[in-house]
Amino acid sequence: MKYTDDFVKPFGNRISRSSLFFTRLTVKFSKMFFGKRSEPLDLVAIPKGEVYKNFNVLTLVCRDDEQAMIDPETGKKLKYEEINPKKSLIIGTIRMGFGHWRIAIALASAAHSLGIKSYLLDLMSFQNTSIAQSIKSLENKYNLFSRLSQKWKWFNNHIWENVTSKTSLGLDSSLQQRLLSDFFVPAFEKIPKNIPIVAAHPWVGHAAVLNGCDRVVSMIPDNLPLAFWLAEGSIHTVQSPSAYMGYRTLINMEKKYPIQNCLKDEEIILAGHYVDYELKANIAVDCKARLQRMKKKEPRRFLLTMGGAGAQALKFADIANYCKDYINESKATLLINMGDHEGRWQILKEHLDKDGIGYTMHSDWKKTQKFINSMATEKITGVHIFLHKDFYAAVYATNLLMRQSDFMITKPSELSFYPIPKLFIQRVGRHEAWGAIRGSEIGDGTKEVTTPDILHRVLKILIEEDDLFKYNINSIIHNDKIKTYDGALEVVKIAMS
């Protein structure tokens, strides 16, 4: 594969000189702020955290990073082992928002169910390197603009919608990520070249390919085809037929010159939805439990999920206020996962207190898991807030709560593809719109609801009546039969073949 300086024709397609110039200029300025490129990282594997307890995943850390090897529970140094490429794979991600991390967990779950050993490589975890510092800087800006888009309508309509769709659409975006990813190559330089690497973010895919790794799979989460996600030299997987067609033909990705070369059929695979094995394997059981709660007239359980940027606090306050009487009458229960957003929780708390809405706080991970388990057999009422400092717990609480919930209220992000009835609230970026389109078309979610009056109307129907609820459940059962939710399992099989 060509080195970054020689890479000027993504997939053999020409882009304009002006696009090439500005792309290189943007990357050059970015790298100036990142600082000196890190030396090659010498990585080893340790059995650390909940991801090891749940899925036997070993976390990759620097050999000389004593602090990273400390077990937070015991305070003792963990024993490490070398990376062994035999019957194993590396799951590469970045802890930027919740989506890329959630997809990585889905892969870990699938690999564990298939008896495949997995290593977790999180570019954000190498705290004392320019790799993590650069990603953190970009994440802070993304989160700021995401929150601003929810507060300022003009900014959202005229700036953020374009940034999250048109800016990432053209092939120059793929080139830009390629050039930028050269900065992340040090994380891969001492990794065995023959171990499969599954990338939950294009920076991982590009960096692995640039390092000469020959078994790289790039997972594309977006249903809207964007060149941003393409990492030439890897195999790409998508979640839906429309995404397959769009990426296969590089639709609308030309930059001045027409597309001459499409992706080859062996370079892209329709895998299905990236869903954890535990959720996939228990679809029938969970749907049956939902229908039984419906027949017993138990409170409808709504799971509200805060995104990684923390942009939905005011929408959650509006939903809670509208559902106040339903909650008091035991017709609705709200399960609000705030993730690790302490600041956003304070905003929501002010509104709940002002509106006289009581709540129960869950912030101890062990007790949270015990409570969620109890929901399988007990009637749950009121409003429950979930807030955890640990990043894994902040993300995975949603996965656990999904099995015990009736509806999930979420923006149409990576959660669009999960097997639970979904009410889609306003997107945070235009690229997310197609997640809601996918969910509504296959019947396991609503259309995107963008205004409070429509949201309230939909909530009223979902709480007081059963027809939409039953339709969503029947659609999920049908989708499961045709293996719609098998994507994570398929990705692991593709990586290992």
N, C-alpha and C positions, 0 to 999 in steps of 0.2 A: 504494500500500500504506500502511496506517495506521502512524503513528509508534508507538513502543513504549508510550507512556503511554496511548494509546487502544486498544491491542490487549488485549482482555479476553475475546474469544470465538474461540478457535482453530478455524479452519475453520467458523465460524458456530455453534459449540457452546458452551453455557453451562457455566461451572464455578462452584463455590460461592464465596461471599464469603470464607469462612475460608481456602480454598485460595488465592484471589487475594491476600488479606492476607499470608499467610505466604510466598507466593512473592515478593511485592514486598519483604517484610522481609528475606528471605534474600539477595536480589540487592543490596539497599541495604547490608547489612553487608559483603557480599563486595567491593563497590566501595570501601567505606571503607578496606579493607586494600590495595586495588590502587593507591591514590594518584590524583592528578589525571589526567583523561583526556588522552591525547596530542593534539597538534595534527595536522591532516591530513598524512599522509605523502606526500611527493613521490617517487614511485617511478620508477626506470629499470631497464633490463635489462642484465645482464652475462653473458658466456660463461664461467661458473665451475664448476669441479669435475667429478667423474666423470659426473654427470647430464648435463652438456653434451657430454662426450666420447662417451657411449654413445647419447644420444637427441637431441642438438642442442637441449636445453632451456636456455632463458635464465632466470637467476635474478633475481627482483626485489629490489632493495635501495634504500635511501634515497639520493637524489641527493647528499646532503651527508655520507654515511657513507664516509669515505676508507678506513677499515680494512676494511670489507666488500668493497671493490673490489680489494683486494690479492690477487693470485694466490698461493696458498700454495706452489706449486712454484717459481715464478720470483722471487717477492718484488716483482714489478712491478705497477703499477696497471693494471687492465684497462680497456679502452675500453667505454663504455656506449652504449646506444641507447634511443630512446624506444619506448614500447609502441605497436605497430602492430596494430590490430584486424583487418586484412585476412587472411583465411584462417589465423586463429590462435585460441587459447583460453588461458585462465588456469586452471591447476590450483591450487586453494587447499587448503592442509592445515595441520596443526599438528604439530610434531615432539614429540608427546606419546605415548610408547610407540613401538612399531615399526609397528603396524597401519595407522595413517592415512598414514604415510610410504610404506609398502609399496604401498598402494592408489594413492597419487599416482604412484609409479614405474610401476605397471602402466598407468596412464592415459598417462604420458609415452611409454612403449613403444608403446602402441596408436596414439597420435597420430603418432608418428614413422613408423610403418609405413604410415599413410594419407597421409603428406605434409603433415600439419598442424603448423604451428609452435606450440610451447607455451611458456608462461611459468610458472615455479614461484613461487608466493606462499606462503611459510611464515611464519605469524604468530609463531612462536617465534624467527624469525631477527632480528627488529628489537630487538636486545638492549638498546638504551638507551631503550626506550619502556615505558610501563606495560602495553602489550599483551603483550609477551613476559614481563615480570615477573609479571603476573597468571597467565598460563598455566603458567609454571614453578612457581609456588606451588601451583596445583591439581594439577600433575603429581606433585610431591613427596608430597603427601598420598595421591594415588591409588596410587603405587608402594609407599608405606609400608603401607597397608592391604592391598594385594594380597599382599605378602610375609607379612604377619601372618596372613592367611587360610590360608596354606599351612602355618603353624607351629602355629596355635591352632584346633583343631577347633570349639570352642564359638563362637568369634568368627566363623568362616566360616559355620557353620550358622545362627546366630541373627542375625548382623549383616550380614556382607558379601553373602551370598546375597540378602538382602532389598534391600540398597542397590543392587545391580547388576541388579535386576529390578523389584521393586514401586515403588521410589522414582522410577524413570525411566519407569514405565509410563503414568501418567495424563496427560491433556492439560495439566495444570498444569506438567508437566515441559517441554513444548514452549514454554509461555508463559515459563517461567523462563529457558530458553536464549535466547529472543527478547529478553527484557529485559537479560540479561547480555551479549548480543552487541552491544548498542548501544555497549558499551565498545570494540569492535573495528572499528567503522565507519571511524575515521580511516585505516585501511589501504586503504580503497576509494574515498575521496572524490575522489581525483584520477585514478582509473582511467577510461578511456573507458567510457561507459555501455553501448555497443553490443557490447562484446567478450563472447563466451560465457565464463562462469565455472563450472567444475566443482568442487563442494565435496566434499572427502573428509572433512569434519567439519561438523556442523550450525552451529557458530559462524561458519564461513566463509559458509555458505548464508544464514543470517539477516542477517549484516552486509552482504552483497552486496545482498540484497533491500531492506534498510532504507536503503541508499544510493541506491536507485533503479535498480540494474542490472536490465535486463529480460530477460536470457538466462542464468538460473541453473539449474544441474542439481545436485541433492543426491543423492549416492551413499549409500545405506543399506547398511552391511555386515552388520548383525545379522539373524539368521534369526528371532529372537524379536521380535515387534512391540513396539516401545517408542516412545512419543510423543517421547522425547528426540531422535530422529533427524529429526523432521518440521520442515521450514522452509517455512511457508506463503508462497506467492508464487513458489516454485520448482517445477521438475519433479523428481519423486523416482524413482530407479531402485532395484530390488531384485534379489537374486541367485537367488531360488527361488520356485516357485509358492505355497508356504505363506506366505512373507513377503508376496507380492503380495496374497493374500486377507486376511491380517491387517492390513496397512496400508491397503488399499483400504476396509475396513469399520471401521477404527479399533477393532478388537476389544479388549475389556476396558479401553479407555482412558477410560471415563466417570469423572467426578469428581462424585459425588452426583447430578447430573442425567443423564438418559439421552442417548445420542448421537442427535442429530437430523439431522446432515449428515455423510455419508461423503466421502472424497476422490473427486473426479471422475476418470473414467477417463483423461482427458488429463493428470492431475496425477501419475500413477504408471505406471511401465513396468517390465515384467519383462525385464531386460537379459541376465541370465545371470551366471556367475561372473566376478569381476574378476581376470583373469589376464593377465600380460605376454604380449605378442605372441611373444617368443622362445620361451616355454614352450608356448604354444598351437600355434605353427607346427611344433614339433618333437615333438609328442606321439607320433606313430607311430614316429619314429626312436628316441626315448628308451625307449619300451615294448619295442621290438624288442631294444635293447641289454640291457634288464633280463632278458628271456627268454633271451638268449644267455648271460649270466652265470650264470643258473640252470642251464642245460644243462651248462655247463662246471664246475659245482660250485664256483664262486668264492665267496669270503666274502660273505655277505649284507651289503650296505651300509646301515647305519642312520644317518640324518641326525637329530640331536637339536638342536632349535632353542630357544634361550632367548628368552623374551618380553621386551618392553620394560621391564616392571616387575622382571624378574630374579628370579622367584619359584620357579624349578624346579631350583636347584642341588642340593638334597638328593635329589630324584628322579633326576637324572642320575647322581649318585654310586651310588644303589641299582641303576640299570640297568647301569652299568659293572661293578659288583661281581658282579651276577648273570651277566653275559656274559663274565666273566673267562676261564673255561675255553674258551668258544667262540672268544674272541679268540685265545688261545694256540694253539688247534687250527686256526686260519685258517678258521673257519666263520662268523665275524661280524667286521665292521669298524665302528667307531664314528666318526662325523664330528660333532663337537660344536661348534656355533657359539654362542659365549658373547656374541655381539654386541659391545657396548662395555662390558660389565660386569666391570671389573677386580676389584672387590670380591667379586663372586659367583664369579669364577674362583678366587680365593684359597680360598674355602670348598670348592669342588669339588676343587681341587688337594690340599688337606689330606687329603681322603678317598681320592683316587687314590693318593697317596703312602703312606698308611696301609695300603691294601689291596694295595700292591705292583703297581699297574697303571701301566705305562709309557705314554708319550704323546709325540707330536710336535707342537710348537707352530707355528702359522702366524699371524704378526702383521704381516708386510710385504705390503701389498695387491697389489703387482705380482707378487711371488713366489706369493702365494695364488692369483691368477688363473692363473698358469702351472701350478701344481700341479693345480688343478681341471681345466684343459684336458688334462693328462696322464692323468687318470683315465679318459678315454674309451678309451684303448688299453692301459693298464697295470693289472695286478692290484694292488689296494690292500689292505694289511693293517694291523692294530693299531688304535690310538686316535689320532685327530687332533683337536687343539684349534684353533679359529679365534677370534681375539680382535683387534679392530681399534678404534683410537681414533676414526677418522673415522666419523661416523654413517652416511653412505651405504654405506661398505664393511661396516660392522657389520650393516646390514640386507640389503644386496644379496648378500652372501656366501651367504646361504640360498638365494636365487634361483638362483645359479650352481650351487650344490651339489645342488639338486633334480634337475637334468638328469642328474647322474652317480650318483644314489643309487637304492636299491631301495625303501626304506621311509623315511618321515619320521615321527619321533616328536615330537608336538607337542600342546600344549593346543588345544582346539577354538576357535581364534581366527580371524582373517582367513585363516590358512593352511588352514583346513578346506576351502576352495573350490578349492585348487590341484590340478592333474592329476598327482598322484603317489600311490602307495599310502601310506596313513597309519594310524599307530597313535595313537589319541587317549588321552592321559593326562589326569589330573584337571584340570577347568576352573579358571580363576581368576575367579570370578563366575558367577552363575546364567545371565546372558544368553548366555554362551558355550555352554551345553549344547546349544542347537539347531543349532550348527555341526556337532557330532558326529552328531546325529540326521540331518541332511542328508547328511553323508558316508556314513554307514552305510546309508541308504536307497537311495542311487544307486550303492552298491557300490564306491566308491573309497577307503573308510576303514572302520575298525572302529567298534564302539560305544565310548562313553567308558569307560575303565578307571580305576577309582577306588581300588583297593587293591593293595598290593604282591603278594599271592599270585596275584590274577588277572593282573596285569601280567606276572609271571614265567611263568605258564602260557601266555599269549598269545605272549610272546617265544619260548618253547620251540617252539611250533608253527610260528611264522614262520621260525625258523632251521632247524629240522630237516625241515620238510615244505614242499611247494610248492603245495598246493591253494588256500589262501587268497590267496597271492601271485598265482597265475595268475588267480583270480577278480577280484581288484582291477584287474589290468592289462586284462583283457577288458572290465571295466565302464568303465574310462577310455576305451578305444578306442570303445566304443559311445556313451558320453556325448559324445565329440568329434564323432561323426557327426551328432548332433542339436543341435550347437552349444551345448552346456551351458557351455563354457568361453570363449564369445565376448563375455562381458559388458563388458570394457574397450573392445573395439572398438565395441560397440553404444552405449556411453555417449558416446564421442567423436562418433559419427554423430548421435546425438540432440542433442548440444550444437551441432553445426554446422548442423543442418537448420533 
